Amino acid sequence: MSLSEASSDVVVVGGGIVGTAVAWRAVEAGLSVTLLDPSPGDGATHAAAGMLAPVSESWFGESALARLGIAGLAAWPRFAADLARATGIDVGLRETGTLVAAYDADDVAHLRRWLALHAELGLEPTELTGTQARRREPLLGHHVAGAAWVPGDHVADPRTTRAALSAALHAHPGAAVVRSAAVRLERDAGAVVGVHDDAGTLHRAGAVVLAAGWRSGELAAAPVRPVRGQTLRLDAPPGTAPEHVVRGRVQGRPVYVVPRPPGTGSGPGTTAEHREVVVGATSEEGPADRRPSAGGVFALLRDARALVPALDEAAFVEATLRARPATPDNLPLVGPSATPGLHLATGHHRGGVLLAPLTAEAVVAGLTGAALPPALSVADPDRFTPLLEGAS
Ligand SMILES: Cc1cc2nc3c(=O)[nH]c(=O)nc-3n(C[C@H](O)[C@H](O)[C@H](O)COP(=O)(O)OP(=O)(O)OC[C@H]3O[C@@H](n4cnc5c(N)ncnc54)[C@H](O)[C@@H]3O)c2cc1C
């Protein structure tokens, strides 16, 4: 029995980058929205590097994900511009391309298989020698044997983006942010008509959007599991951070180095020229223990400095571990589900920052009865209908 009741057009469960993007686009579309989250922004979004990298992320068997990611990237410039107009906050979208580095001869062989796949898919990377790569990115280590240039893979700052979304919601009269956890869906004749929270309030709504990251499966039988990942944050003095995102393989291990613009450093002695640099990421199945592992931190630093040796000079600021929300086929769950009143915006695994703007457009289309963007057909939650029918 709930102690109190509230009502709105839409309740969004989860205030990560996906849930806040959905909530913001929904209030912009004229819907009243309640967003529920006991600690907004503290999920996978807090760890994410913010690479918008559908091409350099793609691998064999993932062409549907690559095409979805390319559509997701195309939605970013308008999203960033609209958010800057609404809040005055620059969300750090940098369209500067990505360098994919291969450290030794085996890594170069791996890179060439990846380039052959991209030629088949009609994608854009071009191979560079180590020398050509160092001309483009002078801080690249001298041992790096080869590389590819991906001009269309970019980066944004997930923490700043989520903070901007949060500011836009707080300023909007149609939005309410409630710091409590959803504990149970309210149902009426098989339809979802609201959510109970842990403070005893029933939030009634015409529609509920489940965007609770890897915990989405606790409220409905969404097939989402946690895949843990850790990133490191460094404070890089002038001359120690690369200009571009540098990612690649070092003796078979994937690693990336993501520089933010000057002025993003942190800690004592930081100047306007210091940059935040994000190094990532580990990936392991398992329970969502948030403690970074010593071995993970060691391996990330060792491999990052193999690609960019000048990072030795940077200060170590933070190691952060969170769980990505992964689905059985690595594609997200976006749009109306088979249960009336229940919409999904989850399961974005490695690409939730990349896909947040397109997901928000699609979910709002589903909420307002408009057609979903065609690129989202691969993310239809009904592909798991037998599982979702068990939603409780
Ligand atoms: C190490 C790492 C690096 C990454 N790098 C990138 C990258 O470079 N590019 C990219 O595109 N993606 C990246 N990702 C993936 C990306 O972070 C996720 O796909 C994305 O953050 C998912 O966003 P979300 O809003 O769905 O989930 P989350 O950010 O996890 O947010 C879920 C929210 O739901 C809330 N919640 C949970 N349960 C409840 C409940 N019962 N009631 C109310 N609220 C609840 C949580 O408090 C949380 O705030 C990375 C992820 C990790 C871990």
The ligand as an SDF file (V2000), in Angstrom:
LIG
                    3D

 53 58  0  0  0  0  0  0  0  0999 V2000
   34.3510    1.7790  -18.2700 C   0  0  0  0  0  0  0  0  0  0  0  0
   33.2720    2.1950  -19.2320 C   0  0  0  0  0  0  0  0  0  0  0  0
   33.5980    2.9440  -20.3490 C   0  0  0  0  0  0  0  0  0  0  0  0
   32.5970    3.3040  -21.2820 C   0  0  0  0  0  0  0  0  0  0  0  0
   32.9330    4.0840  -22.3500 N   0  0  0  0  0  0  0  0  0  0  0  0
   31.9630    4.4260  -23.2430 C   0  0  0  0  0  0  0  0  0  0  0  0
   32.2680    5.2610  -24.3480 C   0  0  0  0  0  0  0  0  0  0  0  0
   33.4110    5.6870  -24.5220 O   0  0  0  0  0  0  0  0  0  0  0  0
   31.2730    5.5560  -25.2350 N   0  0  0  0  0  0  0  0  0  0  0  0
   29.9850    5.1050  -25.0620 C   0  0  0  0  0  0  0  0  0  0  0  0
   29.1260    5.4040  -25.9000 O   0  0  0  0  0  0  0  0  0  0  0  0
   29.6610    4.3310  -24.0080 N   0  0  0  0  0  0  0  0  0  0  0  0
   30.6140    3.9840  -23.1020 C   0  0  0  0  0  0  0  0  0  0  0  0
   30.3080    3.1940  -22.0370 N   0  0  0  0  0  0  0  0  0  0  0  0
   28.9440    2.6600  -21.9410 C   0  0  0  0  0  0  0  0  0  0  0  0
   28.0060    3.6900  -21.3380 C   0  0  0  0  0  0  0  0  0  0  0  0
   28.5790    4.2020  -20.1560 O   0  0  0  0  0  0  0  0  0  0  0  0
   26.6610    3.0470  -21.0120 C   0  0  0  0  0  0  0  0  0  0  0  0
   26.1530    2.3590  -22.1260 O   0  0  0  0  0  0  0  0  0  0  0  0
   25.6760    4.1600  -20.6160 C   0  0  0  0  0  0  0  0  0  0  0  0
   26.2070    4.9510  -19.5740 O   0  0  0  0  0  0  0  0  0  0  0  0
   24.3630    3.5830  -20.1930 C   0  0  0  0  0  0  0  0  0  0  0  0
   23.5990    4.6570  -19.7110 O   0  0  0  0  0  0  0  0  0  0  0  0
   22.2900    4.3980  -18.8710 P   0  0  0  0  0  0  0  0  0  0  0  0
   21.7000    5.7290  -18.5700 O   0  0  0  0  0  0  0  0  0  0  0  0
   21.4550    3.3750  -19.5680 O   0  0  0  0  0  0  0  0  0  0  0  0
   22.8160    3.6350  -17.5650 O   0  0  0  0  0  0  0  0  0  0  0  0
   23.5520    4.1830  -16.2670 P   0  0  0  0  0  0  0  0  0  0  0  0
   24.4790    5.2850  -16.5670 O   0  0  0  0  0  0  0  0  0  0  0  0
   24.0940    2.9580  -15.6000 O   0  0  0  0  0  0  0  0  0  0  0  0
   22.3920    4.7980  -15.4010 O   0  0  0  0  0  0  0  0  0  0  0  0
   21.3920    4.0010  -14.8160 C   0  0  0  0  0  0  0  0  0  0  0  0
   20.7740    4.8010  -13.6820 C   0  0  0  0  0  0  0  0  0  0  0  0
   19.6680    4.0500  -13.1680 O   0  0  0  0  0  0  0  0  0  0  0  0
   19.6210    4.2590  -11.7810 C   0  0  0  0  0  0  0  0  0  0  0  0
   18.8450    3.1520  -11.1990 N   0  0  0  0  0  0  0  0  0  0  0  0
   19.1900    1.8500  -11.0770 C   0  0  0  0  0  0  0  0  0  0  0  0
   18.2010    1.1710  -10.4790 N   0  0  0  0  0  0  0  0  0  0  0  0
   17.2010    2.0730  -10.2280 C   0  0  0  0  0  0  0  0  0  0  0  0
   15.9150    1.9750   -9.6410 C   0  0  0  0  0  0  0  0  0  0  0  0
   15.4210    0.8210   -9.1550 N   0  0  0  0  0  0  0  0  0  0  0  0
   15.1600    3.0930   -9.5380 N   0  0  0  0  0  0  0  0  0  0  0  0
   15.6140    4.2740  -10.0110 C   0  0  0  0  0  0  0  0  0  0  0  0
   16.8260    4.4260  -10.5970 N   0  0  0  0  0  0  0  0  0  0  0  0
   17.6060    3.3280  -10.6970 C   0  0  0  0  0  0  0  0  0  0  0  0
   21.0740    4.2790  -11.3440 C   0  0  0  0  0  0  0  0  0  0  0  0
   21.2140    4.9680  -10.0970 O   0  0  0  0  0  0  0  0  0  0  0  0
   21.7250    5.0170  -12.4990 C   0  0  0  0  0  0  0  0  0  0  0  0
   21.8510    6.4110  -12.2430 O   0  0  0  0  0  0  0  0  0  0  0  0
   31.2660    2.8670  -21.0750 C   0  0  0  0  0  0  0  0  0  0  0  0
   30.9300    2.1510  -19.9310 C   0  0  0  0  0  0  0  0  0  0  0  0
   31.9320    1.8130  -19.0000 C   0  0  0  0  0  0  0  0  0  0  0  0
   31.5530    1.0610  -17.7570 C   0  0  0  0  0  0  0  0  0  0  0  0
  1  2  1  0
  2  3  1  0
  2 52  2  0
  3  4  2  0
  4  5  1  0
  4 50  1  0
  5  6  2  0
  6  7  1  0
  6 13  1  0
  7  8  2  0
  7  9  1  0
  9 10  1  0
 10 11  2  0
 10 12  1  0
 12 13  2  0
 13 14  1  0
 14 15  1  0
 14 50  1  0
 15 16  1  0
 16 17  1  0
 16 18  1  0
 18 19  1  0
 18 20  1  0
 20 21  1  0
 20 22  1  0
 22 23  1  0
 23 24  1  0
 24 25  2  0
 24 26  1  0
 24 27  1  0
 27 28  1  0
 28 29  2  0
 28 30  1  0
 28 31  1  0
 31 32  1  0
 32 33  1  0
 33 34  1  0
 33 48  1  0
 34 35  1  0
 35 36  1  0
 35 46  1  0
 36 37  1  0
 36 45  1  0
 37 38  2  0
 38 39  1  0
 39 40  1  0
 39 45  2  0
 40 41  1  0
 40 42  2  0
 42 43  1  0
 43 44  2  0
 44 45  1  0
 46 47  1  0
 46 48  1  0
 48 49  1  0
 50 51  2  0
 51 52  1  0
 52 53  1  0
M  END
$$$$
